[in-house]
Amino acid sequence: MDIELLYFDGCPNWEEARDRLAEALAATGNAGTPIRLRRIETPEAAERTAFPGSPTIRIDGTDPFAPTDGVGLSCRVYRTVTGLGGAPSVADLILALRQAEDR
């Protein structure tokens, strides 16, 4: 499984997303799977990579939380069971990882 976490330095949520993703990987028996960090530094890079905001998680090249509106160097918002948040919940990440394993 290829896990990529895209972010930009101005985002306060990417580290929390990384930690939650690591927790979800461990919960699904994938603790050894590396999380590849990819910093997006410019608006042009955001356009080239179709970066919908930080943090963005891609599993095998797919964003399990898409679709989103627009691209750019902005903070992304996720819907969780407790309301809007700056990162997906661990439960939502576990579900996304299990769905990716089933593909």
DOKOL-862418 format. One line per field, with one value per atom (N, C-alpha, C): residue number from 1; residue in three letters; x, y, z. Coordinates in steps of 0.001 Angstrom, whole numbers, plus 500000, padded with zeros to 6 digits. Each point is the difference from the previous one (the first is absolute). Layout:
DOKOL-862418
n = c(NUM	...)
res = c(ALA	...)
c1 = c(X	...)
c2 = c(Y	...)
c3 = c(Z	...)
This chain:
DOKOL-862418
n = c(1	1	1	2	2	2	3	3	3	4	4	4	5	5	5	6	6	6	7	7	7	8	8	8	9	9	9	10	10	10	11	11	11	12	12	12	13	13	13	14	14	14	15	15	15	16	16	16	17	17	17	18	18	18	19	19	19	20	20	20	21	21	21	22	22	22	23	23	23	24	24	24	25	25	25	26	26	26	27	27	27	28	28	28	29	29	29	30	30	30	31	31	31	32	32	32	33	33	33	34	34	34	35	35	35	36	36	36	37	37	37	38	38	38	39	39	39	40	40	40	41	41	41	42	42	42	43	43	43	44	44	44	45	45	45	46	46	46	47	47	47	48	48	48	49	49	49	50	50	50	51	51	51	52	52	52	53	53	53	54	54	54	55	55	55	56	56	56	57	57	57	58	58	58	59	59	59	60	60	60	61	61	61	62	62	62	63	63	63	64	64	64	65	65	65	66	66	66	67	67	67	68	68	68	69	69	69	70	70	70	71	71	71	72	72	72	73	73	73	74	74	74	75	75	75	76	76	76	77	77	77	78	78	78	79	79	79	80	80	80	81	81	81	82	82	82	83	83	83	84	84	84	85	85	85	86	86	86	87	87	87	88	88	88	89	89	89	90	90	90	91	91	91	92	92	92	93	93	93	94	94	94	95	95	95	96	96	96	97	97	97	98	98	98	99	99	99	100	100	100	101	101	101	102	102	102	103	103	103)
res = c(MET	MET	MET	ASP	ASP	ASP	ILE	ILE	ILE	GLU	GLU	GLU	LEU	LEU	LEU	LEU	LEU	LEU	TYR	TYR	TYR	PHE	PHE	PHE	ASP	ASP	ASP	GLY	GLY	GLY	CYS	CYS	CYS	PRO	PRO	PRO	ASN	ASN	ASN	TRP	TRP	TRP	GLU	GLU	GLU	GLU	GLU	GLU	ALA	ALA	ALA	ARG	ARG	ARG	ASP	ASP	ASP	ARG	ARG	ARG	LEU	LEU	LEU	ALA	ALA	ALA	GLU	GLU	GLU	ALA	ALA	ALA	LEU	LEU	LEU	ALA	ALA	ALA	ALA	ALA	ALA	THR	THR	THR	GLY	GLY	GLY	ASN	ASN	ASN	ALA	ALA	ALA	GLY	GLY	GLY	THR	THR	THR	PRO	PRO	PRO	ILE	ILE	ILE	ARG	ARG	ARG	LEU	LEU	LEU	ARG	ARG	ARG	ARG	ARG	ARG	ILE	ILE	ILE	GLU	GLU	GLU	THR	THR	THR	PRO	PRO	PRO	GLU	GLU	GLU	ALA	ALA	ALA	ALA	ALA	ALA	GLU	GLU	GLU	ARG	ARG	ARG	THR	THR	THR	ALA	ALA	ALA	PHE	PHE	PHE	PRO	PRO	PRO	GLY	GLY	GLY	SER	SER	SER	PRO	PRO	PRO	THR	THR	THR	ILE	ILE	ILE	ARG	ARG	ARG	ILE	ILE	ILE	ASP	ASP	ASP	GLY	GLY	GLY	THR	THR	THR	ASP	ASP	ASP	PRO	PRO	PRO	PHE	PHE	PHE	ALA	ALA	ALA	PRO	PRO	PRO	THR	THR	THR	ASP	ASP	ASP	GLY	GLY	GLY	VAL	VAL	VAL	GLY	GLY	GLY	LEU	LEU	LEU	SER	SER	SER	CYS	CYS	CYS	ARG	ARG	ARG	VAL	VAL	VAL	TYR	TYR	TYR	ARG	ARG	ARG	THR	THR	THR	VAL	VAL	VAL	THR	THR	THR	GLY	GLY	GLY	LEU	LEU	LEU	GLY	GLY	GLY	GLY	GLY	GLY	ALA	ALA	ALA	PRO	PRO	PRO	SER	SER	SER	VAL	VAL	VAL	ALA	ALA	ALA	ASP	ASP	ASP	LEU	LEU	LEU	ILE	ILE	ILE	LEU	LEU	LEU	ALA	ALA	ALA	LEU	LEU	LEU	ARG	ARG	ARG	GLN	GLN	GLN	ALA	ALA	ALA	GLU	GLU	GLU	ASP	ASP	ASP	ARG	ARG	ARG)
c1 = c(500847	499153	500901	499692	500756	499208	500578	499333	500778	499300	500616	499194	500706	499380	500542	499127	500379	499614	500874	499760	500761	499729	500844	500371	501116	500555	499056	499129	499097	498818	499859	498864	500289	499144	500222	499502	499372	499336	500720	501038	500589	500672	500590	500659	498975	498858	498927	499492	499872	499577	501012	501286	501052	499895	499802	499908	498766	498880	498774	500140	500659	500223	500884	501039	500863	499197	499119	499151	499061	499425	499098	500752	501204	500808	500286	500345	500264	498738	498863	498735	499573	500450	499637	501094	501010	501076	501032	500051	500923	501011	500384	500870	501322	500488	501275	499917	498809	499826	500505	500931	500512	498964	500041	499183	500947	499803	500864	499464	500811	499608	500389	499080	500258	499568	500983	499718	499708	498900	499611	500375	500862	500586	499464	499409	499573	498597	499308	498698	500120	501109	500209	500108	500702	500115	498636	499206	498652	499167	500107	499278	500476	501321	500575	499579	499895	499706	498524	499170	498573	499816	500700	500044	498805	499020	498792	500129	501174	500211	500711	500439	500825	499214	500120	500725	499137	500657	499337	500695	499217	500528	499604	500967	499726	500463	499128	500285	500009	501154	500174	499569	500335	499739	498602	499133	498607	499733	499284	499574	498681	500006	498765	498953	500364	499079	499564	500229	499592	498514	499330	500530	500079	500817	500148	499912	499822	499912	501333	500513	501181	501299	501064	501346	500708	501037	500772	500606	500750	500657	499033	499128	499020	499840	499383	499713	498730	500029	498867	499143	498700	499082	499361	499912	499411	498753	499009	498811	500318	499756	500187	498724	499913	498803	499842	501070	499923	499903	499858	499904	501159	500204	501087	501333	501018	501331	501073	501195	501128	500687	499555	500572	498919	500087	499032	500154	498916	500068	500737	500480	500653	499024	498748	498992	499794	499942	499837	501228	501168	501229	500056	499575	499952	499076	498834	499061	500621	500672	500638	501090	500774	501068	499415	498949	499366	499393	499395	499447	501120	501133	501131	500533	500013	500462	499070	498722	499025	500067	500656	500077	501003)
c2 = c(498835	501165	501240	500941	501248	501101	500543	501040	501299	501038	501309	501044	500859	501100	501300	500744	501278	501119	501008	501092	501235	501121	501171	500502	500694	500381	500843	500775	500855	499282	498727	499229	499476	500318	499505	498567	499389	498706	498796	500214	498856	499022	500487	499084	499128	500586	499222	498942	500362	499034	498870	500338	498973	499048	500549	499166	499110	500548	499199	498920	500335	499022	498859	500319	498965	499104	500592	499228	499083	500518	499197	498867	500281	498944	498890	500359	498994	499190	500667	499325	499017	500223	499102	498982	499926	499039	500445	501288	500540	500970	499754	500936	500249	499069	500162	500778	500347	500723	501430	500408	501374	501017	501157	501142	500969	500176	500893	501427	500884	501400	500772	500817	500791	501447	500866	501408	500707	500721	500801	501435	500601	501282	501211	499802	501153	499761	501075	499833	499186	500159	499239	498502	499656	498594	499458	500834	499588	499678	500824	499754	498711	499833	498815	498701	500015	498774	499850	500952	500002	499916	500876	500038	500786	499306	500679	500653	499978	500605	499060	500565	499272	499713	498770	498860	499207	499432	499093	498652	498961	498643	499272	499370	499168	498578	499062	498584	499370	499491	499457	501000	501272	501060	500579	499488	500446	500726	501096	500746	499402	499270	499350	500973	501263	500990	501022	499682	500857	499791	500841	501139	501248	500915	501288	501090	501201	501127	500724	500175	500818	499383	500710	499615	501251	499784	501136	499780	500985	499954	500501	499117	500323	498802	500245	498908	499299	498708	499183	499686	499861	499680	498640	499177	498662	499903	499290	499697	498763	500094	498866	499820	498941	499761	501055	500685	501044	501394	500096	501291	500198	501240	500303	499979	499512	499931	500234	500247	500263	498756	498822	498729	498931	498954	498914	499323	499433	499253	498678	499410	498693	498978	500052	499048	500143	501239	500213	499527	500178	499526	498481	499355	498535	499497	500613	499616	500189	501115	500267	498982	499632	499007	498625	499632	498687	499949	501111	500054	499884	500629	499907	498564	499316	498608	499095	500327	499181	500200	501076	500260	499109)
c3 = c(500000	500000	500000	499129	499888	500704	501065	500781	499847	499603	499809	500770	500729	500724	499426	499340	499402	500959	500113	500935	499552	500656	499836	501386	500085	501299	500851	499405	500764	500612	499754	500506	501405	500957	501358	500217	498999	500195	499417	499203	499309	500960	501081	500937	500730	500341	500616	499019	498731	498981	499888	500040	499932	501187	501199	501193	499965	499572	499891	498941	498908	498937	500509	500754	500574	500940	500787	500909	499216	498932	499166	499302	499540	499376	501001	501227	501028	500303	500063	500313	498922	498774	498894	499692	500862	499790	498985	499723	499008	500611	501243	500721	499290	499227	499302	498702	499591	498739	500145	499156	500112	499535	500647	499598	499310	498712	499226	500128	500572	500159	498753	499524	498791	500253	500149	500254	498686	499978	498839	500342	499189	500377	499250	498833	499197	499439	499638	499346	498712	499285	498759	500299	501068	500393	500426	500659	500389	498762	498982	498745	499338	499899	499338	500675	501308	500745	500350	499534	500328	501518	500699	501459	500538	500608	500460	501374	500565	501301	500946	501098	500952	501276	500463	499462	499012	499006	499065	500088	500133	500078	498726	499394	498820	500297	499719	500185	498623	499612	498648	498941	500247	499041	500032	500871	500065	501314	499909	501183	500476	501126	500452	500534	500151	500544	498947	498741	498884	499762	499289	499265	500885	499568	500662	498945	500439	499073	499933	498799	499782	500467	499679	500419	500509	500800	500469	501365	500439	501296	501068	500419	501024	500924	501134	500923	499552	500084	499600	501228	499795	501082	499698	501036	499878	500863	499494	500798	500847	501288	500906	500808	500758	500813	501087	500358	501017	499397	498693	499320	499044	499587	499064	500736	499303	500588	498963	500471	499118	499487	500455	499558	500118	499192	500127	501365	500494	501259	499770	501074	499901	499433	500455	499500	498498	499506	498559	499228	500571	499350	499970	501087	500015	498895	499881	498943	498619	499777	498701	499704	501010	499797	499685	500695	499739	498606	499575	498640	498965	500263	499075	499937	501128	500013	499189	499977	499276	498486	499554	498546	499349)
